[in-house]
Amino acid sequence: MKKIEAIIKPFKLDEVKEALSDVGISGITVVEAKGFGRQKGHTELYRGAEYVVDFVPKVKLEIVLEDAQVEAAVEAILKAAQTGRIGDGKIFVSPIEDAIRIRTGETGSDAI
């Protein structure tokens, strides 16, 4: 099993969710996040005063899936989330040792 963590622009969430659904991925966790990388922050104007917004709003997706589904899921996220501009995000893939469904006690692949 693997865990995919993808940090994307918020307005791309629906497109990514649809792309994942098209490749058979149904369970995802979505968390609102803020951060910056090369994009840094930006300046905004509020009541005539300029101020710097250090953290840019993002959305973090977490998906745990079978090893065989990873490549299709990553490709779906890449295609749906890409705008070609700085700040499109990142995708991280990590191994998962075990998963346990709390309701039934199922473990491993049965739990996801």
Stockholm file with secondary structure:
# STOCKHOLM 1.0

chainA/1-112         MKKIEAIIKPFKLDEVKEALSDVGISGITVVEAKGFGRQKGHTELYRGAEYVVDFVPKVKLEIVLEDAQVEAAVEAILKAAQTGRIGDGKIFVSPIEDAIRIRTGETGSDAI
#=GR chainA/1-112 SS CEEEEEEECGGGHHHHHHHHHHTTCCCCEEEEEEECSTTCCEEEEETTEEEEECSEEEEEEEEEECGGGHHHHHHHHHHHHCCSSTTCEEEEEEECCCCBCTTTCCBGGGGC
#=GC SS_cons         CEEEEEEECGGGHHHHHHHHHHTTCCCCEEEEEEECSTTCCEEEEETTEEEEECSEEEEEEEEEECGGGHHHHHHHHHHHHCCSSTTCEEEEEEECCCCBCTTTCCBGGGGC
//
